[in-house]
């Protein structure tokens, strides 16, 4: 049962009268050895929490350990939320917040809730009256857009392309980019980078702008925008197993 706080009708209380905790969206580095990309205030919040929801607990423990936490790793209570988590289990993940404890959610990399199963938990938190607090951190999507030189006034993120017909998806995104003068962004599983690039060089028009942004914020960062005709003359470096964001823009 929930009771409205008379001082703030957006604050819910549990049956004991204690206000709900908050759900903090905590960004993670985009790769190994990049803790310096996370603001100090985010690390302070992370260190203050006990209850966490993570896409993968092992990765989260590794990240926390790299931040020199003030308490033992074992003190963090971490539950997993990934694409295999049943919808029926989501409410249980929010129990700490419903009991009055602040709760943090972390993605496998980057910002939770963006191209990430954590969005389901955030949606449920809103429905339950739990305050949601997004924290600042690296977003591969925005970093790629910033570095591409393409239109940042109008853009669309399309997630993953179809595994069965990526060439058709590429042509569809190219048409959208040209029709609406809108930058189209998408991502791919790293092991499929080579195949996606080969499809793009084969089916897209020579004048279409194509950006590859890989290993963002890491020492091996690679960002380059060329027309398809230019890429055909000088193909990109091997990007297998390197996380990348791809962008399409009209001629």
Secondary structure as GFF3:
##gff-version 3
##sequence-region A 1 251
A	DSSP	beta_strand	3	5	.	.	.	ID=ss1
A	DSSP	beta_strand	8	13	.	.	.	ID=ss2
A	DSSP	beta_strand	23	26	.	.	.	ID=ss3
A	DSSP	three_ten_helix	35	37	.	.	.	ID=ss4
A	DSSP	alpha_helix	40	48	.	.	.	ID=ss5
A	DSSP	beta_strand	51	54	.	.	.	ID=ss6
A	DSSP	alpha_helix	57	66	.	.	.	ID=ss7
A	DSSP	three_ten_helix	73	75	.	.	.	ID=ss8
A	DSSP	beta_strand	77	80	.	.	.	ID=ss9
A	DSSP	three_ten_helix	87	89	.	.	.	ID=ss10
A	DSSP	alpha_helix	90	93	.	.	.	ID=ss11
A	DSSP	alpha_helix	95	98	.	.	.	ID=ss12
A	DSSP	beta_strand	103	106	.	.	.	ID=ss13
A	DSSP	alpha_helix	118	128	.	.	.	ID=ss14
A	DSSP	beta_strand	132	134	.	.	.	ID=ss15
A	DSSP	alpha_helix	140	148	.	.	.	ID=ss16
A	DSSP	beta_strand	155	160	.	.	.	ID=ss17
A	DSSP	alpha_helix	166	180	.	.	.	ID=ss18
A	DSSP	beta_strand	183	187	.	.	.	ID=ss19
A	DSSP	three_ten_helix	190	192	.	.	.	ID=ss20
A	DSSP	alpha_helix	193	203	.	.	.	ID=ss21
A	DSSP	beta_strand	209	214	.	.	.	ID=ss22
A	DSSP	beta_strand	222	227	.	.	.	ID=ss23
A	DSSP	alpha_helix	228	233	.	.	.	ID=ss24
A	DSSP	beta_strand	244	249	.	.	.	ID=ss25
###
